[in-house]
Amino acid sequence: MPITAWVAILGAGCSLALVVVVAIIAARGKPGEPWLLRAPLLGLVLAVLLGLISIYSLLLLFAFDAPDFKLPATANVSNPVVVAATLVAGVLTAAYAVLRLRAHIVAEEKGRIDARGDSRADDKHRSDLEVALIERFAKAVELLASEHAISRIAGAHLILALGDEWKRGAQRCLDVLVSHLRGLRENYSFDEEAGSSYGVREEVRLITTEVLRRLSESGDRWDVRAGDFRGTVLGDVDLTAATGLAELDFRESRILGDLTLSRLASHVVPQLAGLICDGHLSVEWTKSPEAEQTELRDEIDLSASAVGGTVVFSGEQLDRDLKCSDLRVGGDFSLAFEEFGCDITLDAADIQGEIRIGSTALSTAFGVSGEQTSLSLADATFSKLILRNLSSGPLLNLAGASGEVDLSDSRFPFEVVANRLEAGTGLNLRRARFEAALVLDGATIPATVDVEGLVLSASARSGIQSSDFAFRDRLLAPIEVAKPVQRATSDSKFDWRMAIEPLRDSADPSFVEEVERRLARAEVDLPLDWQQRPTFTSRIMSVVSRAAAMTDQPDDVARLMQAALRESLRLAYAEKESV
């Protein structure tokens, strides 16, 4: 066999053997590192060199027919030295490429090591920062435990600043401040402005203001889950700008000012039972798509609470039961809603001012889809109860109640129980309509009662006749007897859809949709004589006015819709129609 062939075979074999040895050595190296870094550098270079020699031998053998490493005279090469130099250059180039590749891999691995080191350094820095924050937190808590108000205020400021800086500890900061307020409630009396509690009151107001600001502002807001203020003492509370809290709990808390809440402040109905509020209580119960999608409790509980000022619940529709048993209010109590789809309980409530239920400008309906709802004021005391202009009243319980009662211009399709009612200061039944039983056994009514336009059904007259109370005959004087309410017949069809059809293309679609929704509700409980009733006309006109207000429509659009309904349905003209 020619020498050149032997050199090619030996070079290839040795190169392959070196590659196997290098691979075995690399496999035993440090795991996790690239293979090229674990392989011996000298072995890689020798393997490449022997491989090139083998290739060169094959080139001489087959390209130049040189079996003994000597080029023939016919070879088109001027000098064999050039071939050797080319081979050496190839070897050096291969070695340089291996070294550069290895250096590149070494640099990448060093970068990864440095990155891991930086990450560990960052983790250590965060850990050290967390430890520092916890130490600051502990020192601030020590200041809060001081007997001196000035030290406690300084500690509160430290915790507030710490909550702004320590995002993960914001809930912890809120909890410790609330716990501090709960401790102040237990240790101090807040019944008088003067005296030793003055500095504590300022401390409470400062903490309350700063905490509520951090629960309401969008930019610097604390990321907290819930506001558990149960059993605490707080200053003025205004959470109308707060949204998205999991829960708000003010049970048995003391408010040294006003309390103002919004339905959107928390995902569930705020808990208010046993609340003591020195000022006014205001709850904005405006419906919204976001609120309709959340899970709310079945009731609003204000039982056994005391409010020094007024209580106002306002919105379009009250859709949760309201429990206000044993409620004490120093001012007026107002439920300013157009619609009530719930039961209301004011049993044994003590209201120093007036009780106003319903909208002051528009008609009010109990039972959104004609279902029965109740209003109970059993054994309640008040200066005056105002239940005016109800298009559909509730099942009313006034048993044992005491105060002036105004039920004028209201329709009561369900039973009204007023046993032992103490209404000697005034009773107004002007244009009231009672379609079910009216029971007044043992009631006290004034000698003069406004019964102009009073309408009594047979069951209402029977209930009055079976009741034993003074001046009963005044209510049984010749009064119009109400006929049972029936749905409209085909001769007097309440076809409001045909009435608004000509305006559908020209009016705003949202306005038309809102009018349709409200008229559909009015259609549920339609009296037989709806065309002749001015109060029903007022209700329809109010429906249009409210729909226009909700969709920001100009007055002329509302008037055009009102005129179309009045003329198409041949409605009676009301004494007062508002836009």
Summary of the structure (lengths in Angstrom):
residues: 579
radius of gyration: 44.1
end to end distance: 116.4
largest distance: 149.5
contacts: 1835
relative contact order: 0.04
helix: 44%
strand: 16%
